[in-house]
Amino acid sequence: QVHVVESGGGLVQPGGSLRLSCAASGSIFSIDTMGWYRQAPGKQRDLVATITSGGKSNYVDSVKGRFTISRDNAKNTVYLQMNSLKPEDTAVYYCVVKVFARDYWGQGTQVTVSS
C-alpha cells in the first residue's frame, strides 16, 4: 500500500507564490513518474506537470515559466513551486505517483488565488 499526502495549499493574492509538497510512503521500492493535476469547480481534472525519476519535467502550456516541479528521490517527495499565480490557477491540486505501473493519488490541497 502506498500513501500520498499533499500540503502547502492556501489563499494567495494574484501575483503571489505558493509551494506545494507531496510525500509518498508505504510499500515503495522506487517511484517512477510523479506529478501534479488540478481540478477547478465544475471542470475535469487536468495535468499540470510531471517529472520522471531521472528528473525530466513536463508542463502544461498555461503554467510554463511560472511553475517549477522538482523531486527529492531520497524523501519520496515531489514539489510544485508556483509563482506569478493567477485567479485561473484556483483549483484543488492533486499529487499522483506511479509505483510499479500503478497510480496512487493524494487527497488534494486547495489553492485559491484571489484579491
trRosetta pair geometry for C-beta under 8 A, 3 or more apart (Angstrom, degrees):
i j d omega theta_ij theta_ji phi_ij phi_ji
1 26 5.0 -101 100 -165 65 139
1 27 5.8 93 40 8 41 110
2 24 5.9 -7 -176 -169 105 104
2 25 7.4 153 -157 79 59 34
2 26 4.4 -170 -111 66 38 134
2 27 6.2 -94 -64 53 71 72
2 28 6.0 84 -111 -66 105 95
2 97 6.9 -123 155 81 141 120
2 99 5.5 147 -63 24 158 151
2 104 4.4 -90 92 -78 121 169
3 24 7.0 155 81 -154 49 53
3 25 5.1 -19 60 63 99 85
3 26 5.0 127 6 -37 79 122
3 104 7.7 -115 -94 168 7 136
4 22 6.3 5 -174 -177 93 103
4 23 7.5 170 -148 86 49 41
4 24 5.2 -15 -99 -100 77 79
4 95 5.6 -153 168 94 121 109
4 96 7.4 31 -176 -116 170 27
4 97 5.7 180 -97 12 129 112
4 104 5.1 151 -24 127 126 102
4 105 6.3 -144 64 134 142 16
4 106 4.0 -108 120 -70 100 79
5 22 7.0 169 84 -150 40 58
5 23 5.5 -14 59 59 91 87
5 25 7.8 -2 7 12 106 105
5 106 5.8 140 -106 -132 15 114
5 107 7.3 4 -123 15 59 99
6 9 7.3 46 134 -24 112 106
6 20 6.3 -14 -166 -174 103 107
6 21 7.0 152 -156 85 53 49
6 22 4.8 -21 -99 -97 72 87
6 93 6.7 -174 -175 100 156 90
6 94 7.1 -130 -34 -136 151 34
6 95 4.8 163 -76 -5 106 117
6 106 4.4 116 -20 134 97 158
6 107 7.0 -141 28 53 98 67
6 108 6.5 -13 42 -150 142 9
6 109 4.3 -130 118 -19 120 115
7 20 7.2 157 82 -157 40 62
7 21 5.1 -14 61 61 89 97
7 22 7.7 170 19 -80 65 43
7 23 8.0 6 8 3 108 99
7 109 6.3 154 -113 -92 15 150
8 18 6.2 133 153 169 96 97
8 19 5.4 -91 -162 98 141 56
8 20 4.2 178 78 -114 130 42
8 21 5.1 118 -28 10 130 77
8 109 6.4 69 57 140 63 162
9 18 7.0 43 -128 174 36 147
9 20 6.5 28 -62 -102 68 100
9 93 6.4 174 -86 34 116 110
9 109 3.4 179 -18 151 126 100
9 110 4.9 131 148 67 146 44
9 111 4.8 -114 -141 -66 95 66
10 18 6.3 180 46 -119 93 131
10 110 7.6 90 -68 92 17 80
10 111 7.1 10 45 -119 38 57
10 112 7.3 -86 135 37 33 84
11 112 4.7 -21 -107 74 71 108
11 114 6.7 -48 -157 45 96 96
12 16 3.9 -143 172 88 110 137
12 17 7.1 -141 -162 54 153 21
12 18 5.4 -135 -32 -48 150 108
12 85 5.6 64 98 59 127 154
12 111 7.5 -22 19 -166 109 84
12 112 7.3 150 25 84 62 57
12 113 5.7 -25 75 -108 84 68
13 16 4.8 102 60 -25 67 124
13 113 7.3 56 168 -162 12 68
13 114 7.2 -65 -114 88 47 32
13 115 5.3 58 -141 -99 92 66
14 85 6.4 -134 -135 96 41 75
14 86 6.1 34 -137 -125 95 40
14 87 6.0 -34 -84 -41 111 79
14 113 5.8 84 -83 168 61 104
14 114 7.6 30 -38 -111 83 11
14 115 5.9 -40 7 -51 100 98
15 84 6.1 -22 -134 -135 47 51
15 85 6.8 -56 22 52 10 66
16 85 5.4 -30 66 35 67 116
16 113 7.4 -173 48 -130 101 91
17 81 7.3 -7 -168 -177 110 79
17 82 6.2 162 -153 91 61 61
17 83 4.7 -10 -103 -106 104 62
17 84 7.7 22 -78 -13 79 37
17 85 6.7 170 -89 -18 30 106
18 82 5.0 -2 59 58 79 111
18 85 6.7 43 6 -58 97 145
18 111 6.2 -172 65 -129 161 113
19 79 6.2 -12 -175 -169 97 108
19 80 7.1 164 -157 81 50 50
19 81 5.1 -13 -109 -106 88 66
19 82 7.1 -175 -84 21 37 74
20 36 6.9 100 87 -113 144 140
20 79 6.7 152 83 -160 58 53
20 80 4.3 2 53 52 108 100
20 82 7.0 45 -6 -11 98 113
20 93 5.8 -84 -105 108 162 148
20 95 7.7 -172 146 -64 121 108
20 109 6.3 165 -132 68 112 139
20 111 7.5 -66 -67 -66 121 125
21 77 6.2 -14 -169 -170 95 113
21 78 7.7 152 -158 83 48 44
21 79 5.5 -19 -102 -104 65 77
22 34 7.2 170 87 -176 127 119
22 36 7.5 -177 -19 -85 145 90
22 77 6.5 154 80 -155 51 63
22 78 4.9 -13 60 59 106 87
22 79 7.5 -171 20 -77 76 33
22 80 7.9 42 -8 -7 108 98
22 95 3.4 146 -125 -114 152 163
22 97 7.5 -179 135 -46 123 107
22 106 6.0 -120 -138 -37 109 149
23 75 6.9 -66 -123 150 98 95
23 76 6.3 77 -162 98 65 87
23 77 4.8 -21 -98 -99 71 91
24 28 6.1 101 128 -72 111 153
24 31 6.3 113 64 -87 155 142
24 34 7.8 -130 -20 -110 132 119
24 76 4.4 -103 64 156 89 114
24 77 7.4 -167 16 -79 72 42
24 97 4.8 -17 -77 5 146 169
24 99 7.7 168 173 -49 148 127
24 104 7.0 103 -129 86 116 133
25 28 7.1 -116 -155 -1 21 126
25 76 6.7 140 -74 88 51 145
28 31 6.2 -9 -161 -55 123 89
28 76 6.0 75 108 -113 164 146
28 99 5.8 -96 -120 -122 82 141
29 99 7.8 127 38 -162 72 104
29 100 7.8 65 38 -50 109 105
30 53 6.9 29 167 -121 108 146
30 99 7.6 158 87 -133 44 80
31 34 6.1 33 147 -57 129 102
31 53 6.5 161 92 -92 65 102
31 73 7.4 -161 48 -134 104 78
31 76 6.0 121 -18 -135 139 86
31 97 5.3 -47 -149 -173 123 114
31 98 6.9 113 -171 68 72 55
31 99 5.6 -50 -111 -85 65 85
32 52 7.2 -42 171 -148 66 70
32 53 5.8 -76 -143 -34 35 113
32 97 8.0 135 54 177 65 68
32 98 4.2 -51 65 94 109 107
32 99 6.9 -179 9 -88 86 30
32 101 7.6 52 -2 -68 153 43
33 50 5.4 2 -176 -176 116 116
33 51 7.0 155 -153 78 69 37
33 52 5.4 -40 -97 -104 78 56
33 53 7.3 -88 -68 -29 40 73
33 97 7.7 -180 96 -150 51 46
33 98 4.7 34 52 24 80 126
34 50 7.0 160 86 -155 39 67
34 51 5.6 -17 64 61 86 88
34 71 5.6 119 50 -96 141 138
34 78 4.0 -170 139 -61 140 146
34 95 7.3 -11 -174 -171 92 95
34 96 7.2 168 -156 89 49 54
34 97 5.0 -9 -109 -108 82 79
34 98 7.4 -139 -70 16 43 75
35 47 6.9 -32 167 -144 136 90
35 48 7.4 156 173 58 88 77
35 49 6.2 -167 -149 100 81 49
35 50 3.6 -27 -95 -103 118 77
35 51 6.9 164 -83 15 65 61
35 69 7.5 -10 -126 -145 54 155
35 78 7.4 -58 -43 156 15 165
35 95 7.4 158 87 -155 41 54
35 96 5.2 -14 64 60 88 94
35 97 7.9 168 23 -81 62 41
36 47 8.0 102 89 -165 53 53
36 48 4.4 -42 102 61 97 121
36 49 5.3 20 45 50 101 81
36 50 7.7 -160 24 -74 58 49
36 69 6.7 -157 7 -103 115 120
36 78 7.4 -160 -47 124 92 126
36 80 4.9 27 -44 -68 161 146
36 93 5.8 -9 -168 -174 109 103
36 94 7.0 147 -157 78 57 46
36 95 5.9 -31 -99 -100 69 59
36 96 7.6 173 -87 18 21 79
37 45 5.0 44 152 170 129 100
37 46 6.2 167 -160 84 86 31
37 47 5.6 -51 -105 -100 84 37
37 48 5.9 174 -112 -1 23 89
37 93 7.3 159 84 -156 42 55
37 94 4.8 -18 65 63 92 99
37 96 6.3 38 -4 -11 109 118
38 45 7.1 178 91 -150 22 67
38 46 6.1 -24 63 61 71 81
38 48 5.3 66 -8 -53 102 121
38 89 7.8 -47 176 -168 171 62
38 91 3.8 79 172 107 110 144
38 92 6.6 160 -154 79 67 42
38 93 4.8 -28 -97 -100 90 66
38 94 7.0 173 -87 16 35 75
38 111 7.6 -51 -128 38 126 121
39 43 6.3 -175 -163 84 64 83
39 44 6.9 -90 -125 143 93 25
39 45 4.2 -40 -74 -95 109 72
39 46 7.2 143 -85 12 56 68
39 91 5.6 152 68 -172 28 108
39 92 5.2 -18 60 58 88 94
39 94 7.0 30 -2 -9 103 115
39 108 7.7 -50 36 -125 109 137
40 43 4.4 29 65 33 89 128
40 88 8.0 -39 -87 -167 151 60
40 90 6.4 78 -119 97 101 73
40 91 4.3 -72 -71 -98 67 96
40 92 8.0 172 -83 16 28 67
43 46 7.4 -31 139 -18 115 110
43 91 7.9 -63 62 -116 123 114
45 94 6.7 -12 -150 26 127 137
46 60 6.9 48 148 -84 110 160
47 50 7.0 -36 -162 -33 115 102
47 60 5.6 148 100 -57 84 113
48 59 7.3 -24 156 -144 54 69
48 60 5.8 -78 -137 11 31 116
48 63 6.0 34 -165 4 84 159
48 67 6.8 -65 167 125 107 169
48 80 7.1 31 114 -137 137 145
48 93 7.1 -10 -12 -135 155 99
49 57 6.4 -3 -175 -171 106 101
49 58 6.5 166 -153 85 59 53
49 59 4.7 -10 -103 -103 94 70
49 60 7.0 -105 -62 4 60 76
49 63 6.7 -94 -50 88 107 140
49 67 6.0 -149 -36 119 142 127
49 69 4.1 -174 130 -37 134 135
49 80 6.5 147 51 -118 129 108
50 57 6.9 167 88 -150 48 55
50 58 4.9 0 53 52 91 101
50 69 7.1 135 89 109 5 171
51 55 6.5 -18 -175 -145 104 32
51 56 6.9 163 -153 79 58 39
51 57 4.7 -18 -98 -97 85 78
51 58 7.6 -173 -74 18 44 68
51 69 4.8 -161 -39 124 119 120
51 70 7.0 115 -86 -117 170 16
51 71 5.3 -177 99 -16 139 119
51 78 6.5 167 46 -135 122 117
52 55 6.7 -40 71 28 78 21
52 56 4.5 14 26 48 118 90
52 57 7.8 -136 10 -66 72 37
53 73 6.8 72 -155 -104 78 125
55 71 7.4 -146 -103 44 65 102
57 68 8.0 -4 -171 -159 169 59
57 69 5.2 160 -135 65 124 107
59 63 5.4 -123 -175 80 113 96
59 64 4.8 140 102 -81 135 76
59 67 6.4 158 -133 74 127 107
59 69 7.4 179 -80 -1 92 113
60 63 5.6 63 67 19 84 100
60 64 7.5 -137 92 -34 39 85
61 64 5.7 -40 -150 0 38 119
62 88 7.8 -93 179 115 135 124
63 66 5.4 -105 -165 62 60 102
63 67 4.0 -5 167 13 117 124
63 82 7.7 -60 -151 -124 118 89
63 89 7.7 96 -97 -109 102 110
64 67 7.7 -51 -78 42 20 84
66 82 6.8 23 140 -158 92 61
66 83 5.3 -145 -167 72 67 75
66 84 4.6 -102 -130 60 109 108
66 85 7.6 138 172 -75 127 42
67 80 6.1 -12 -168 -173 110 91
67 81 6.7 155 -158 83 54 56
67 82 5.1 -10 -106 -106 89 67
67 83 7.2 -176 -79 26 39 69
68 80 7.5 158 79 -156 44 46
68 81 4.4 -5 56 56 95 108
68 83 7.9 27 0 1 96 106
69 78 6.7 -4 -170 -178 95 103
69 79 6.9 159 -154 84 48 58
69 80 5.5 -15 -100 -103 74 72
69 81 7.9 -160 -72 23 27 72
70 78 7.3 167 89 -156 40 60
70 79 4.9 -9 61 56 86 105
70 81 7.3 25 7 -7 108 106
71 77 6.6 167 -154 93 66 51
71 78 4.5 -27 -100 -104 93 73
71 79 7.0 -176 -83 15 40 74
72 75 4.2 19 106 35 118 107
72 76 7.8 -34 91 21 76 18
72 77 4.8 6 51 60 100 99
72 78 7.9 -162 22 -77 64 33
72 79 7.7 53 -10 -17 93 106
73 76 7.2 28 -164 -75 36 43
76 97 7.8 34 -178 -135 93 159
78 95 6.4 156 66 -146 117 118
78 97 7.3 178 -6 -85 129 99
80 93 7.2 -134 60 177 154 146
82 85 5.7 55 142 -79 108 101
82 89 6.9 141 -173 180 135 150
82 111 7.4 28 58 -149 167 153
85 89 5.0 -106 -157 51 84 149
85 111 7.8 -129 -144 168 138 119
85 113 4.6 -152 144 -109 114 134
86 89 5.1 112 59 -11 69 99
86 113 6.1 88 101 121 22 157
87 90 5.9 -19 -178 -14 53 115
87 113 5.0 -150 -100 98 36 102
87 114 6.3 71 -116 -86 94 60
88 113 7.8 -35 33 63 31 132
89 111 6.5 -55 133 120 93 126
89 113 5.1 60 62 -7 97 143
90 111 6.4 -152 -129 105 43 74
90 112 5.2 35 -130 -130 104 49
90 113 5.0 -129 -61 29 86 81
90 114 7.1 44 -82 -43 135 92
91 111 6.2 6 57 57 58 96
92 108 4.2 18 169 -180 113 129
92 109 7.0 150 -159 69 69 25
92 110 5.5 -38 -101 -94 73 61
92 111 7.6 153 -108 18 22 73
93 108 6.5 146 71 -153 36 71
93 109 5.4 -28 61 63 91 80
93 110 7.8 156 14 -105 77 12
93 111 5.5 40 -17 -7 116 118
94 105 5.8 -7 178 -162 120 103
94 106 5.8 178 -157 61 68 86
94 107 8.0 -144 -121 95 87 15
94 108 4.8 -37 -83 -92 81 81
95 105 7.2 147 82 -155 53 52
95 106 4.3 42 50 4 94 128
96 103 5.3 -10 -171 -165 113 105
96 104 6.9 152 -155 75 60 43
96 105 5.2 -21 -100 -97 82 70
96 106 7.5 -123 -67 5 43 79
97 103 7.4 147 75 -150 35 56
97 104 5.2 -20 61 59 86 97
98 101 6.8 5 -179 -117 103 18
98 102 6.9 154 -153 71 62 31
98 103 5.5 -31 -96 -92 74 64
98 104 7.8 172 -88 16 26 75
99 102 6.0 -32 70 61 69 85
99 104 6.3 6 16 -4 109 120
106 109 7.7 -13 123 -21 132 88
